[in-house]
């Protein structure tokens, strides 16, 4: 009897593991908005269904908790310069914010204040996004080239110290190839792997499987060739299945060659929904626990949804947002110009 019971349990487990997820049909969404005056917010961390951390322009850093702005800070460099933040990351204990422009300023921001942990001065310096890996010890930030490679800084001690990788250890960039500081999502980390998406004269994907020590670079069919064209956001559902999205920021209503998927970890990419919506988008994210089926993309042209892994799409809102990040399959936070939004799906 015990053996029969064990066999039944194993059978049920097999059935439950192989059961195909049935994606939802979503035709429209509702977003609760919270006004954030005098700051443009391109970087958020969705902490739970009631709490989101943000970093914005005008040096603004803080939380929205149950609809109210909590502990807002305005960070100033040398009491006069106000940084423009477009990157935020956490090691689950502390937050880190990184500015664009020269000088690049990376601050550690616990509740009690802020500490400068990295500074870089160069006429071409411009950092675009930052993330920690799953172990919360390793972190990475990427910026536009100051030489003939991407600017990449890493930490191996949970953000206490940061070091810039030498160009000799990185793939060479084409003249005019860079990144976009649009949503803090042109980096994706998973385990010890990181993918980074570029744009401009080339739209490519850089990949490292060892916390950024060694690198490969792969071509994509995303529109490319001049400054505002390329990949603005990248996400992966697992180590093999991923998506990139972007387009031409100067022609946001166009949708030619602006989204592609991979099934081999980023080595090769296939265009999807070509010449069909969604048009230009600045952020794309898989909905968690949907087996890579459900995806949302946001941008200044609105919000779009796919329930077949990015092959086809539906426009579900015309509200303009820069970024979206999920708490779970039913709740996400969004950020935009002078606003933060909360989306709850039924």
C-alpha positions as CSV (number, residue, x, y, z in Angstrom):
1,X,0.0,0.0,0.0
2,X,2.8,2.4,0.8
3,X,4.4,1.7,-2.6
4,X,1.1,2.4,-4.4
5,X,0.6,5.6,-2.5
6,X,4.2,6.7,-3.3
7,X,3.6,5.9,-7.0
8,X,0.4,7.9,-7.0
9,X,2.2,10.9,-5.4
10,X,5.0,10.8,-8.0
11,X,2.4,10.6,-10.8
12,X,0.6,13.6,-9.4
13,X,3.8,15.6,-9.1
14,X,4.7,14.8,-12.7
15,X,1.3,15.9,-13.9
16,X,1.5,19.1,-11.9
17,X,4.9,19.9,-13.2
18,X,4.0,19.3,-16.8
19,X,0.7,21.1,-16.7
20,X,0.7,23.8,-19.3
21,X,0.0,27.4,-18.1
22,X,-3.1,28.9,-19.6
23,X,-2.3,32.6,-20.2
24,X,-4.8,35.3,-19.5
25,X,-6.6,37.4,-22.0
26,X,-6.2,41.1,-21.0
27,X,-7.9,43.7,-23.1
28,X,-7.5,46.7,-20.9
29,X,-5.9,47.6,-17.5
30,X,-6.4,50.2,-14.8
31,X,-3.5,52.0,-13.2
32,X,-3.7,53.9,-9.9
33,X,-1.5,56.9,-10.2
34,X,0.5,58.8,-7.6
35,X,1.8,62.3,-8.5
36,X,5.5,63.0,-8.1
37,X,6.0,66.7,-8.8
38,X,9.2,68.0,-10.3
39,X,10.9,64.6,-10.9
40,X,11.1,62.3,-13.8
41,X,11.3,58.7,-12.6
42,X,13.0,56.0,-14.9
43,X,14.2,53.6,-12.2
44,X,12.1,51.7,-9.6
45,X,12.3,48.6,-7.4
46,X,9.0,47.0,-6.7
47,X,9.3,45.8,-3.1
48,X,5.8,44.5,-2.4
49,X,2.2,45.2,-3.3
50,X,2.3,48.3,-1.1
51,X,5.8,49.6,-1.4
52,X,8.1,50.8,-4.2
53,X,11.5,52.4,-4.1
54,X,12.4,55.0,-6.7
55,X,15.3,57.2,-8.0
56,X,14.6,60.2,-10.2
57,X,15.8,63.4,-11.7
58,X,16.6,66.4,-9.5
59,X,18.4,64.1,-7.1
60,X,15.1,62.6,-5.7
61,X,15.2,59.2,-3.9
62,X,12.5,57.6,-1.7
63,X,9.6,55.3,-1.4
64,X,5.9,55.2,-2.2
65,X,4.2,53.3,0.6
66,X,0.4,52.7,0.5
67,X,0.1,55.7,-1.8
68,X,2.2,58.1,0.2
69,X,5.7,59.4,-0.4
70,X,7.9,58.3,2.5
71,X,11.4,59.4,3.4
72,X,12.1,61.4,0.3
73,X,15.6,62.7,0.0
74,X,17.3,65.1,-2.4
75,X,20.9,64.1,-2.9
76,X,23.3,66.9,-3.6
77,X,27.0,66.6,-4.7
78,X,29.2,69.1,-2.9
79,X,26.1,70.9,-1.7
80,X,25.4,72.4,-5.1
81,X,25.3,69.9,-7.9
82,X,22.0,67.9,-8.1
83,X,22.5,64.5,-9.8
84,X,20.0,63.1,-12.3
85,X,19.4,59.4,-11.3
86,X,18.2,56.9,-13.8
87,X,19.5,53.7,-12.1
88,X,18.6,52.1,-8.8
89,X,19.6,48.7,-7.4
90,X,19.5,46.8,-4.1
91,X,21.4,44.1,-2.4
92,X,18.3,43.4,-0.2
93,X,19.9,45.4,2.6
94,X,20.8,48.8,1.1
95,X,19.9,50.7,-2.0
96,X,22.3,52.2,-4.6
97,X,21.6,55.0,-7.0
98,X,23.7,56.0,-10.0
99,X,23.6,59.3,-11.9
100,X,24.0,60.1,-15.6
101,X,26.5,62.7,-16.9
102,X,29.9,63.9,-15.7
103,X,30.9,63.2,-13.0
104,X,29.2,59.8,-12.6
105,X,28.1,59.5,-9.0
106,X,27.1,56.2,-7.3
107,X,25.6,56.5,-3.8
108,X,24.7,54.0,-1.2
109,X,21.5,55.1,0.4
110,X,20.4,53.5,3.6
111,X,17.5,55.1,5.5
112,X,19.8,57.2,7.5
113,X,21.5,59.0,4.7
114,X,23.7,58.5,1.7
115,X,27.4,57.8,1.0
116,X,29.3,58.2,-2.3
117,X,30.9,54.8,-3.1
118,X,32.1,55.4,-6.7
119,X,32.9,58.5,-8.8
120,X,34.2,58.7,-12.4
121,X,35.1,61.9,-14.2
122,X,35.3,61.9,-18.0
123,X,33.9,64.1,-20.7
124,X,32.1,61.1,-22.2
125,X,31.0,59.4,-19.0
126,X,27.3,58.5,-18.9
127,X,26.0,55.5,-16.9
128,X,22.7,54.0,-18.0
129,X,21.6,51.2,-15.7
130,X,22.6,49.1,-12.6
131,X,21.6,45.8,-11.1
132,X,22.7,43.2,-8.5
133,X,23.0,39.5,-9.2
134,X,21.0,36.9,-7.4
135,X,23.7,36.4,-4.7
136,X,23.5,40.1,-3.7
137,X,27.3,40.3,-3.5
138,X,28.0,40.9,-7.2
139,X,26.6,44.0,-8.9
140,X,27.1,45.6,-12.2
141,X,26.5,49.0,-13.9
142,X,26.9,49.8,-17.6
143,X,27.5,53.1,-19.3
144,X,28.4,54.6,-22.7
145,X,31.9,54.1,-24.0
146,X,34.7,56.4,-22.9
147,X,37.1,54.4,-25.0
148,X,36.3,51.7,-27.6
149,X,34.3,49.5,-25.3
150,X,31.3,49.6,-23.0
151,X,31.9,51.3,-19.6
152,X,31.2,48.5,-17.1
153,X,31.8,48.7,-13.3
154,X,31.3,45.8,-11.0
155,X,31.3,45.1,-7.3
156,X,32.0,41.8,-5.5
157,X,31.4,42.9,-1.9
158,X,27.7,43.9,-2.0
159,X,28.4,47.4,-3.2
160,X,31.1,48.6,-0.8
161,X,33.6,49.0,-3.6
162,X,33.2,49.3,-7.4
163,X,35.9,48.8,-10.1
164,X,35.8,49.5,-13.8
165,X,36.6,46.7,-16.2
166,X,39.5,47.2,-18.6
167,X,38.7,47.5,-22.3
168,X,41.1,44.7,-23.1
169,X,38.7,42.3,-21.3
170,X,35.5,43.5,-23.1
171,X,34.1,43.3,-26.7
172,X,35.0,46.2,-28.9
173,X,32.3,48.7,-29.7
174,X,31.5,50.3,-33.1
175,X,31.7,54.1,-33.4
176,X,28.4,55.4,-32.3
177,X,27.3,52.2,-30.4
178,X,26.1,53.0,-26.8
179,X,23.2,52.4,-24.4
180,X,19.9,54.0,-23.4
181,X,19.2,55.3,-19.9
182,X,15.5,54.9,-20.5
183,X,14.2,52.5,-17.8
184,X,17.1,50.8,-15.9
185,X,16.3,47.7,-17.9
186,X,18.9,47.3,-20.5
187,X,20.6,44.9,-18.0
188,X,19.2,41.6,-17.0
189,X,20.8,39.3,-14.4
190,X,19.9,35.7,-13.7
191,X,22.1,33.5,-11.5
192,X,25.7,34.4,-12.5
193,X,24.7,35.5,-16.0
194,X,24.2,39.0,-17.2
195,X,22.9,40.3,-20.5
196,X,23.3,43.9,-21.7
197,X,21.6,45.5,-24.7
198,X,23.1,48.2,-26.9
199,X,21.8,50.7,-29.5
200,X,22.9,53.4,-31.9
201,X,24.9,52.3,-34.9
202,X,24.7,48.7,-33.6
203,X,22.0,46.9,-31.6
204,X,23.7,44.0,-29.9
205,X,23.6,41.9,-26.8
206,X,26.6,41.4,-24.5
207,X,26.6,38.3,-22.3
208,X,28.7,37.0,-19.4
209,X,28.1,33.8,-17.5
210,X,30.6,34.5,-14.7
211,X,29.5,37.8,-13.1
212,X,31.1,39.9,-15.8
213,X,34.6,38.5,-15.9
214,X,34.4,37.2,-19.5
215,X,32.2,38.3,-22.3
216,X,30.6,37.4,-25.6
217,X,28.6,39.7,-27.9
218,X,25.8,38.8,-30.3
219,X,24.2,40.5,-33.3
220,X,20.4,41.2,-33.3
221,X,18.0,42.2,-36.1
222,X,16.6,45.2,-34.1
223,X,16.6,48.5,-36.1
224,X,20.0,50.2,-35.8
225,X,22.2,52.6,-37.6
226,X,21.9,56.0,-35.8
227,X,21.7,57.5,-32.4
228,X,18.0,57.0,-31.2
229,X,17.7,53.5,-32.8
230,X,18.3,50.2,-31.0
231,X,17.5,48.1,-28.0
232,X,16.1,49.9,-25.0
233,X,15.2,47.0,-22.7
234,X,15.9,43.3,-22.3
235,X,14.4,40.6,-20.1
236,X,14.7,36.8,-19.7
237,X,12.1,34.3,-18.4
238,X,14.8,31.7,-17.9
239,X,18.4,31.1,-19.1
240,X,17.2,30.4,-22.6
241,X,14.1,32.4,-23.4
242,X,14.4,36.2,-23.6
243,X,13.1,39.3,-25.3
244,X,14.4,42.6,-26.4
245,X,12.5,45.7,-27.4
246,X,13.1,49.3,-28.4
247,X,12.9,51.0,-31.8
248,X,13.5,54.6,-32.9
249,X,12.9,57.1,-30.1
250,X,12.7,59.9,-32.6
251,X,9.9,58.1,-34.5
252,X,8.0,56.4,-31.6
253,X,4.9,55.5,-33.7
254,X,7.0,53.3,-36.0
255,X,7.1,49.6,-35.1
256,X,9.5,48.1,-37.7
257,X,12.1,45.7,-36.4
258,X,11.8,46.8,-32.8
259,X,11.2,43.6,-30.9
260,X,12.8,40.1,-31.0
261,X,12.9,36.9,-29.0
262,X,15.6,34.3,-28.3
263,X,15.4,30.6,-27.3
264,X,19.1,29.9,-27.0
265,X,20.2,32.3,-24.3
266,X,20.7,35.3,-26.5
267,X,23.0,33.9,-29.2
268,X,20.4,34.3,-31.9
269,X,17.3,36.6,-32.1
270,X,14.1,36.4,-34.2
271,X,11.9,39.4,-35.0
272,X,8.3,39.2,-33.8
273,X,5.2,41.1,-34.7
274,X,7.2,43.0,-37.3
275,X,5.4,46.1,-38.6
276,X,2.7,45.5,-36.0
277,X,2.2,47.0,-32.6
278,X,3.7,47.6,-30.1
279,X,5.6,50.5,-31.5
280,X,8.6,52.1,-29.6
281,X,8.8,50.9,-26.0
282,X,11.4,51.7,-23.3
283,X,10.8,48.7,-21.0
284,X,9.7,45.1,-21.4
285,X,9.2,42.6,-18.6
286,X,8.0,39.0,-18.3
287,X,5.1,38.5,-15.8
288,X,6.4,36.2,-13.1
289,X,5.0,32.6,-12.7
290,X,3.4,32.6,-16.2
291,X,5.9,30.2,-17.9
292,X,7.3,33.0,-20.1
293,X,3.9,33.4,-21.8
294,X,2.8,36.8,-20.4
295,X,4.8,40.0,-21.1
296,X,4.2,43.7,-20.6
297,X,5.9,46.5,-22.5
298,X,5.6,50.2,-21.7
299,X,6.8,53.4,-23.2
300,X,5.7,57.0,-24.0
301,X,3.3,55.5,-26.5
302,X,1.4,53.4,-24.0
303,X,1.2,49.9,-22.5
304,X,1.1,46.6,-24.5
305,X,0.5,43.0,-23.5
306,X,1.4,39.6,-25.0
307,X,0.1,36.3,-23.8
308,X,2.1,34.1,-26.2
309,X,5.7,34.9,-25.3
310,X,5.9,38.0,-27.4
311,X,4.8,36.7,-30.7
312,X,1.6,38.8,-30.8
313,X,0.5,41.9,-28.8
314,X,-2.4,43.9,-27.8
315,X,-2.4,47.6,-26.7
316,X,-4.1,47.8,-23.3
317,X,-3.5,51.4,-22.3
318,X,-2.5,54.7,-23.9
319,X,-0.9,55.9,-20.6
320,X,2.7,57.0,-20.9
321,X,5.3,55.2,-18.7
322,X,9.0,54.7,-18.8
323,X,9.3,51.4,-16.7
324,X,7.4,48.6,-15.2
325,X,8.4,46.0,-12.6
326,X,6.3,43.2,-11.2
327,X,5.8,42.1,-7.6
328,X,3.9,39.0,-8.6
329,X,1.7,37.9,-11.5
330,X,-1.1,40.2,-10.4
331,X,0.7,43.4,-9.2
332,X,3.2,45.7,-10.9
333,X,4.6,49.2,-10.3
334,X,5.2,51.7,-13.1
335,X,7.2,54.9,-13.3
336,X,6.9,57.9,-15.6
337,X,7.3,61.7,-15.8
338,X,6.2,63.1,-12.4
339,X,4.2,60.0,-11.6
340,X,4.3,56.4,-10.2
341,X,1.6,53.9,-11.0
342,X,0.3,50.7,-9.6
343,X,-1.4,48.1,-11.7
344,X,-3.4,45.3,-10.3
345,X,-4.6,42.5,-12.6
346,X,-7.7,40.4,-11.8
